[in-house]
Amino acid sequence: MKEEKEKWIEKYIPRKGIVLEVGCGNGEFIREISKKHLETFFLGIDPYISFMKEKNLKLLPMGAEEISNLEEEFDLIFTIHSLHHFRNPQKFFEDASKKLKKRGRILIWDWDKNAQTGIPERYFSIEKLSQMAKSGNLEIEISLNFGEENLLIAYRSIP
């Protein structure tokens, strides 16, 4: 499934622009992608990562709840298997919407509410993800369920 996620994210990475990964873990995924897109700037945030800056990549120890403090506006904001860790996912959608450029997108890939991961966590249905995105002033572009995983892609609907 890693290839599937990467395919979707690659589709929305701008040739020149700014991309944010929220909940980047150890930064491995965003590092891989940044090496393929040298004209794009990548920022990865996670509360448990150490600060790091390379050519077109910066990693910051920061939680999803703090994205409104970032100075940048983004062409793409994405999160993979992290939304269920956010303290307030609804507020994340609202804050992310405000941090997107005019044609910017948000891509959420997370476990479905019926997923059997063996970990008792709070997962959301694709319908609930869509509802949170819409109430965060985002328009749904793609809403897909892959069995135990969901993909939601939305864009900023208010200028």
Rosetta blueprint (number, residue, H / E / L):
1 M L
2 K H
3 E H
4 E H
5 K H
6 E H
7 K H
8 W H
9 I H
10 E H
11 K H
12 Y H
13 I L
14 P L
15 R L
16 K L
17 G L
18 I E
19 V E
20 L E
21 E E
22 V E
23 G L
24 C L
25 G L
26 N L
27 G L
28 E H
29 F H
30 I H
31 R H
32 E H
33 I H
34 S H
35 K H
36 K H
37 H L
38 L L
39 E L
40 T L
41 F E
42 F E
43 L E
44 G E
45 I E
46 D E
47 P L
48 Y L
49 I L
50 S L
51 F L
52 M E
53 K E
54 E L
55 K L
56 N L
57 L E
58 K E
59 L E
60 L E
61 P E
62 M L
63 G L
64 A H
65 E H
66 E H
67 I H
68 S H
69 N H
70 L L
71 E L
72 E L
73 E L
74 F E
75 D E
76 L E
77 I E
78 F E
79 T E
80 I E
81 H L
82 S L
83 L H
84 H H
85 H H
86 F L
87 R L
88 N L
89 P H
90 Q H
91 K H
92 F H
93 F H
94 E H
95 D H
96 A H
97 S H
98 K H
99 K H
100 L E
101 K E
102 K E
103 R E
104 G E
105 R E
106 I E
107 L E
108 I E
109 W E
110 D E
111 W E
112 D L
113 K L
114 N L
115 A L
116 Q L
117 T L
118 G L
119 I L
120 P L
121 E L
122 R L
123 Y L
124 F L
125 S L
126 I H
127 E H
128 K H
129 L H
130 S H
131 Q H
132 M H
133 A H
134 K H
135 S H
136 G L
137 N L
138 L E
139 E E
140 I E
141 E E
142 I E
143 S E
144 L E
145 N E
146 F L
147 G L
148 E L
149 E E
150 N E
151 L E
152 L E
153 I E
154 A E
155 Y E
156 R E
157 S L
158 I L
159 P L
